[in-house]
């Protein structure tokens, strides 16, 4: 009998919750496969990790081990890891991830999850040094 459980079919079918969790993972998650398959979600906001854990129907622990006060929800699941890979998830994704094929009807949920994970949008106005024109 497993100590921790999770809905391993969570990423199989698009839903608002699935799109949100996927968006959050793309912003603030990671995956590993050394000794075991892991899908992790990181945040300083404990309530968001509780929400994700509830969506995944999981009882995995939320770990408080980081010096920057963030927490990790680490899910041990080969099936979730492989499904996330099918959806475009890769290891060390920060500089090479490609926007996943999200159905239009779930795009707002994906974006909301992404912003809950990474949390900032800003507008920058600057002067182009070559032609002295304002650029955005």
C-alpha positions in Angstrom: 0.0 0.0 0.0 1.3 3.4 -1.0 2.1 6.0 1.7 1.2 8.9 -0.5 -1.4 9.1 -3.2 -2.1 11.3 -6.2 -4.5 11.3 -9.1 -2.1 10.1 -11.7 -4.6 10.8 -14.5 -4.8 14.5 -13.6 -3.0 15.7 -16.7 -4.8 13.3 -19.0 -7.9 15.5 -19.7 -8.1 19.3 -20.0 -10.1 21.1 -17.4 -9.8 24.6 -15.8 -8.0 23.0 -12.8 -5.6 21.0 -15.0 -4.8 24.1 -17.1 -4.2 26.2 -13.9 -1.9 23.6 -12.3 0.0 23.1 -15.6 0.5 26.9 -16.0 1.7 27.1 -12.4 4.2 24.2 -13.0 5.5 25.9 -16.2 6.2 29.0 -14.1 7.4 27.6 -10.8 7.8 23.8 -11.1 10.5 21.3 -12.0 10.8 17.7 -12.7 13.5 15.1 -12.0 14.3 11.6 -12.7 17.3 10.2 -10.9 16.3 7.4 -8.5 12.6 8.2 -8.8 10.3 10.3 -11.0 9.4 13.6 -9.4 7.1 16.5 -10.3 7.6 19.5 -8.0 5.8 22.8 -7.4 7.6 25.6 -5.6 6.1 28.7 -3.9 6.4 31.0 -1.0 2.6 31.0 -0.9 1.6 27.9 1.1 -2.1 28.3 0.3 -1.4 27.9 -3.5 0.5 24.7 -2.8 -2.5 23.5 -0.7 -4.8 24.3 -3.6 -2.6 22.4 -6.1 -2.3 19.4 -3.8 -6.1 19.4 -3.5 -6.5 19.6 -7.3 -4.2 16.6 -7.6 -6.1 14.7 -5.0 -2.8 14.2 -3.2 -1.6 13.8 0.4 2.1 14.4 -0.4 3.8 16.6 2.1 4.6 20.2 1.5 8.2 20.6 2.5 9.7 23.7 4.2 13.4 23.2 3.5 14.5 26.3 1.5 16.4 29.2 2.9 14.4 31.7 0.8 11.2 30.7 2.7 9.6 29.0 -0.3 8.1 25.6 0.0 8.0 22.5 -2.2 5.2 20.1 -3.0 7.0 17.1 -4.4 4.9 14.4 -6.1 6.6 11.1 -6.8 4.9 9.7 -9.8 6.3 8.2 -13.0 2.9 8.6 -14.8 2.6 12.3 -13.9 6.2 12.9 -14.9 5.7 11.3 -18.3 2.4 13.0 -19.0 3.9 16.4 -18.1 6.7 15.6 -20.6 4.1 14.9 -23.3 2.6 18.3 -22.5 5.9 20.1 -23.1 7.5 19.9 -19.7 11.2 19.4 -19.6 13.9 19.3 -17.0 15.9 22.6 -16.5 13.2 24.4 -18.5 14.0 28.0 -17.5 15.7 29.1 -20.7 14.5 26.5 -23.2 10.8 25.8 -22.5 8.4 26.1 -25.4 4.8 27.4 -24.9 2.6 24.3 -24.7 -0.4 23.6 -27.0 -3.2 24.8 -24.6 -6.7 24.6 -26.0 -8.1 28.2 -26.4 -10.9 27.5 -23.9 -8.4 26.8 -21.2 -5.8 29.5 -22.0 -7.1 31.9 -19.4 -6.7 29.2 -16.7 -3.2 28.3 -17.8 -2.2 32.0 -17.8 -3.7 32.5 -14.3 -1.7 29.6 -13.1 1.4 30.9 -14.7 1.0 34.3 -13.1 0.3 32.8 -9.7 3.6 31.0 -10.1 5.8 33.8 -11.5 3.7 36.7 -10.6 4.8 39.8 -12.6 4.0 41.8 -15.7 5.5 45.1 -16.3 5.7 47.8 -19.0 9.1 49.3 -19.8 9.6 52.5 -21.7 13.2 53.4 -22.7 15.1 55.6 -25.1 16.8 53.8 -27.9 20.5 54.8 -27.8 21.0 54.8 -31.6 18.1 56.9 -32.8 17.0 58.6 -29.5 13.4 57.5 -30.0 11.2 56.1 -27.3 10.8 52.4 -27.5 8.5 50.0 -25.6 
